[in-house]
């Protein structure tokens, strides 16, 4: 069974879910953990709005690279997956 470690903590589950998608696209398993009351109330600010991004220890180095690229905005302006398809047909 893997040892899960915290990669980062983010404000709100929606923001953390974006990072989860990027990590999973790289083959890195991810768990998100938010305080139950914060999740139930839909909080995204303050201590109850924080969401932990957890990954298995063996993926930590690779996940940190993805996190740094994410924080640097390297994923911000990627074209949609179907952008290269001809829409005029």
C-alpha positions as CSV (number, residue, x, y, z in Angstrom):
1,X,0.0,0.0,0.0
2,X,1.5,3.4,-1.0
3,X,2.4,6.0,1.6
4,X,0.4,9.1,0.7
5,X,2.1,12.5,1.2
6,X,1.0,16.1,0.8
7,X,2.2,17.7,-2.4
8,X,0.5,21.0,-1.7
9,X,-2.6,22.6,-0.1
10,X,-4.9,24.8,-2.2
11,X,-7.8,27.1,-1.6
12,X,-10.9,25.3,-2.7
13,X,-11.6,21.9,-4.1
14,X,-12.2,23.3,-7.7
15,X,-8.6,24.7,-7.9
16,X,-7.2,21.5,-6.5
17,X,-9.3,19.4,-8.9
18,X,-7.6,21.2,-11.9
19,X,-4.2,20.2,-10.5
20,X,-5.4,16.7,-9.9
21,X,-6.4,16.5,-13.6
22,X,-2.9,17.6,-14.7
23,X,-1.2,15.1,-12.4
24,X,-3.5,12.2,-13.4
25,X,-2.8,13.0,-17.1
26,X,0.9,12.4,-16.2
27,X,0.0,9.0,-14.7
28,X,0.3,10.3,-11.1
29,X,-2.4,9.0,-8.7
30,X,-4.0,11.8,-6.6
31,X,-6.3,12.1,-3.6
32,X,-7.9,15.3,-2.5
33,X,-8.7,15.9,1.1
34,X,-10.8,18.8,2.5
35,X,-12.2,19.3,6.0
36,X,-15.7,17.8,6.0
37,X,-17.4,21.0,7.2
38,X,-15.7,23.0,4.6
39,X,-16.7,20.6,1.8
40,X,-20.3,20.5,3.1
41,X,-20.5,24.3,3.1
42,X,-18.7,24.7,-0.2
43,X,-16.0,26.9,1.3
44,X,-13.0,27.8,-0.8
45,X,-11.4,30.4,1.6
46,X,-10.0,30.2,5.1
47,X,-8.8,27.2,7.0
48,X,-12.0,25.1,6.2
49,X,-11.6,25.9,2.5
50,X,-8.1,24.4,2.2
51,X,-7.8,21.2,0.1
52,X,-4.8,18.9,0.5
53,X,-3.4,17.4,-2.7
54,X,-2.0,14.0,-1.8
55,X,0.1,11.7,-3.9
56,X,2.0,8.4,-3.3
57,X,5.5,9.1,-2.0
58,X,7.2,7.5,-5.0
59,X,5.7,10.1,-7.4
60,X,6.8,13.1,-5.3
61,X,9.7,14.3,-7.5
62,X,7.6,14.1,-10.8
63,X,4.6,15.7,-9.1
64,X,6.7,18.6,-7.9
65,X,7.7,19.3,-11.5
66,X,4.1,19.3,-12.7
67,X,3.2,21.6,-9.7
68,X,6.0,24.1,-10.6
69,X,4.9,24.2,-14.2
70,X,1.2,24.7,-13.1
71,X,2.2,27.5,-10.8
72,X,4.3,29.1,-13.5
73,X,1.3,29.2,-15.8
74,X,2.7,26.8,-18.4
75,X,-0.7,25.0,-18.7
76,X,-2.8,28.3,-18.9
77,X,-3.0,28.8,-22.7
78,X,-3.1,25.3,-24.1
79,X,-5.4,24.9,-27.1
80,X,-8.4,22.5,-26.8
81,X,-7.7,18.9,-27.6
82,X,-9.8,19.1,-30.8
83,X,-8.3,22.5,-32.0
84,X,-6.3,20.8,-34.8
85,X,-9.5,19.2,-36.3
86,X,-11.1,21.1,-39.2
87,X,-14.4,22.5,-38.0
88,X,-15.6,23.6,-41.5
89,X,-16.6,20.2,-42.7
